Amino acid sequence: MKRQLRSGSADDMSSRRAILAATGAGIATAISGCLGATGSTGGSEETTTEESSATATTDAENESTPEASERQDITYRGRFKRVGLAPAVNDGGIALGAWREQGLDVEYVTSSGAQAAAKSVASGKEKFGNGGIMAVLQLIESGAPLVVLGQVADPMGGVVSLKETGIESWTDLEGKVVGMFPFGSTGPAAKTAMRTAGVDVSKVTFQNVQPGAGLKLLLHGELDAMIKYFPQMQDRLEAEGEEANVLKTSDVLDHLGVTLYTRREVVENEPDLVDRFTKGWLNAFQLWATNVDEVIDVYKPLAAGEFDEELERRTLGDLYASQVPPKEIGLEYGKGWTPPEKLRHTVDIAERAGLIEGNLDPETVYTNRFIEQNQELAVETAETLYETLQEYDAGPNSV
């Protein structure tokens, strides 16, 4: 059963969208080569945080309950710029009132990578953030006081190649040139998957590639394969008339992906705030599933670079599939719940990938407390996402 969304009338929504201001830096020019900082999902080097924020305020919002003067201002830090549709759930949730119902005025700001976002939250600049769990684990091991609150999305990294290269299994990568971002977790995770699948990685040539360059280099034959967020890369290749093969890292490693997190002191000293933020976060995913057209309308003027709505909609099923837990988890615990066993396995994968040294106690890095406090809402959110997935050729375990 879908819950009634208390987001105002259609006219209210139009008013909110009308006043949103577009922000965000452009996408870097696609060139190959080694980088010092990238828009990756994490990394072991300092990355420069480039902020892009959007807020909306209207008379209709100010008349909502609780009153504007009573609401608490919160900044939520995202892991990458507004590229693709993944960040849209946050901007849509803000504009359509998901957090406002909880007495929060949320500002969503973006970063140049998951580690940059996590460092910013760890420093106290923001209360909450999202990012690849590998980057968060690295920082926790180095002393950052971060705590994982819930799961945002499954890992969507993979090794993408043109079908003509004949890379149909992991061992087919031997003797090939594979592109990867020089920093972040996708490359080390993919290498770990290769080793797990029996690949002699010494026989694979790895080429550092700047974000945005992978498609061009694959099409020009300068790379045989690219380690990448795979749904849109696959779709873009097919838009160029090329068939693509994909080796999914999670098929081999079965690790956790993108997480919601905060500082430990926020959990300990402001539990009511964390609870309200979690409620708003779950409400935002319901709006994303039930009001996707409105969410996309809100998001389009904010997206960095050229926003290809047709392309984004073609891979929307994959994105939904990555954001909903397997049904055995979602129907019992709900959206966002972190399986303890899978977290322990993820810590082991991070150690095997060389991302952490292995002295991290998995039990100290997360809490399911706030998902459990809102179990009915969390389960309802998962059920809403499952219902939406029925419209697409994708299931909750397809990614």
Secondary structure as UniProt FT lines:
FT   HELIX           10..19
FT   STRAND          53..54
FT   HELIX           59..62
FT   HELIX           68..70
FT   STRAND          72..77
FT   TURN            86..87
FT   HELIX           88..95
FT   TURN            96..99
FT   HELIX           100..102
FT   STRAND          104..109
FT   HELIX           114..122
FT   TURN            123..124
FT   STRAND          128..132
FT   HELIX           133..141
FT   TURN            142..143
FT   STRAND          146..153
FT   STRAND          157..162
FT   HELIX           163..165
FT   HELIX           170..173
FT   TURN            174..175
FT   STRAND          177..180
FT   HELIX           186..196
FT   TURN            197..198
FT   HELIX           201..203
FT   STRAND          205..209
FT   TURN            211..212
FT   HELIX           214..219
FT   TURN            220..221
FT   STRAND          225..229
FT   HELIX           230..239
FT   TURN            240..241
FT   STRAND          244..248
FT   HELIX           249..253
FT   STRAND          258..263
FT   HELIX           264..269
FT   HELIX           271..290
FT   HELIX           292..299
FT   HELIX           300..302
FT   HELIX           309..314
FT   HELIX           316..323
FT   HELIX           327..330
FT   TURN            331..333
FT   TURN            335..336
FT   HELIX           340..352
FT   TURN            353..354
FT   HELIX           362..364
FT   HELIX           369..373
FT   HELIX           375..389
FT   TURN            390..393
FT   TURN            396..397
//
